[in-house]
Amino acid sequence: MIRKMIKMKLFAGNEKEYERRHNLLWPEMKEAIHAHGGHNYSIFLDPDTLYLIGYLEIESEEKWDLLAQTEVCRRWWDYMADIMETNPDNSPVSKDLKPVFYLE
């Protein structure tokens, strides 16, 4: 498993809505995440900066990258675009964070 962390940005005033939408994550989106090798996915919010920090474990970068090409992922991006920073294709603006320490 590859441990992965990403940083994204929420628009102010959308903290509760972001959490609500994720608490109701579509079953087909959950299935797509798992089908593309994603496991143990958590997202944390820094309320002072509105940065979202996502942690997940993936089977491979190549398999995970294919998720972005699925119809359900594109619909999810469109659904979330009004409450967070996005790219022109509505994918979240995200930055991979560099691992610097791990203790098992």
C-alpha positions in Angstrom: 0.0 0.0 0.0 1.1 3.5 -0.8 0.2 6.2 1.8 -0.9 9.4 0.2 -1.8 12.9 1.6 -3.3 15.7 -0.4 -4.2 19.3 0.4 -7.3 21.1 -0.9 -9.1 24.3 -0.1 -12.7 24.9 1.0 -14.5 28.1 0.4 -15.4 30.0 3.6 -18.9 29.3 5.0 -19.1 25.8 3.5 -17.7 23.7 6.3 -21.0 22.1 7.4 -22.1 21.6 3.8 -18.8 19.9 2.9 -19.2 17.5 5.8 -22.8 16.9 5.0 -22.1 15.9 1.4 -19.3 13.5 2.4 -21.5 11.9 5.1 -23.9 11.2 2.3 -21.2 10.0 -0.2 -22.9 8.2 -3.1 -22.6 4.4 -2.9 -21.3 4.4 -6.5 -18.5 6.8 -5.6 -17.5 4.6 -2.7 -17.4 1.6 -5.0 -15.3 3.5 -7.6 -12.8 4.6 -4.9 -12.4 1.0 -3.8 -12.3 -0.3 -7.4 -9.5 2.0 -8.1 -7.4 0.9 -5.2 -8.3 3.5 -2.6 -8.6 2.4 1.1 -8.7 4.0 4.5 -9.7 7.4 3.1 -10.0 10.3 5.6 -10.3 14.0 5.1 -9.5 16.5 7.9 -10.4 20.3 8.0 -8.2 23.0 9.4 -10.9 25.5 10.5 -8.4 28.4 10.7 -7.2 28.1 7.1 -10.0 26.1 5.5 -7.4 23.7 4.1 -8.7 20.1 3.7 -6.1 17.4 4.3 -6.9 14.0 2.7 -5.2 10.8 3.8 -5.7 7.6 1.9 -3.9 4.4 1.1 -3.7 3.3 -2.6 -2.7 0.1 -4.3 -0.8 2.0 -7.1 -0.6 5.5 -8.5 -1.6 4.3 -11.9 -4.7 2.5 -10.7 -5.7 5.5 -8.6 -5.2 8.0 -11.4 -7.8 6.1 -13.5 -10.5 7.1 -11.1 -10.4 10.6 -12.5 -11.6 9.2 -15.9 -14.8 7.7 -14.5 -18.2 9.2 -15.0 -19.1 9.1 -11.3 -15.9 10.9 -10.3 -16.6 13.7 -12.8 -20.2 14.0 -11.4 -18.8 14.2 -7.9 -16.3 16.9 -8.9 -19.2 18.9 -10.5 -21.3 18.4 -7.3 -18.5 19.7 -5.1 -17.3 22.6 -7.4 -19.4 25.3 -5.8 -17.9 24.9 -2.3 -14.2 24.4 -2.9 -11.3 25.5 -5.1 -11.4 23.7 -8.5 -9.6 23.5 -11.7 -11.3 24.3 -15.0 -12.5 20.7 -15.3 -14.0 20.9 -11.8 -11.4 18.6 -10.3 -10.3 19.9 -6.9 -7.2 22.0 -6.8 -5.0 19.7 -4.8 -1.4 19.3 -3.9 0.3 16.1 -2.9 2.1 16.4 0.4 5.6 15.0 0.8 5.9 12.3 3.5 8.7 13.1 5.9 8.1 10.8 8.8 6.3 7.5 9.5 6.1 5.4 12.7 4.2 2.1 12.6 
